[in-house]
């Protein structure tokens, strides 16, 4: 959907917003409330969006990668985050990282596999030292970097590689940066919780690659 922003219907996020600093500040003031369990909960918040996409398409795959610098990436094979062009020719990507998810944040009834309520991607962004959102769609690919939930770059073009999907790579805040790995059988439990999504885990934190089932 393109054209006038005034005609865009809000479903998951407010298209008129860019950054909701009060919302991000509220999350950052209460990390134990919004990320109970630390990095593992943040991973589940990202996986939930990949699961939404997989369910809408009849199935999908996602790779969770643990990186040597302490960051985690979640890479799916969906259609990519919704991106539109407004009446001025400006590319606008749905503000999933810096504004609240209207479905969940204030009145979430959906539970993630850890039993805690789903709040949305802005929780991950706000509670990360940095986050890079790379978005591949049939009509173009972009990347943007956030620090503590605030975008610090424009939408930067990414060369097309024939695929679509979303990659979210983030480094949790120092207060949340505890050693974390999925427990044995946990990826299978994620797939059981989200039947349309197949999850694979790779551990790149040492010199070798350690795939996990």
Order of alpha helices (4+ residues) and beta strands (2+ residues): alpha-alpha-alpha-beta-beta-beta-beta-alpha-beta-beta-beta-beta-beta-alpha-beta-beta
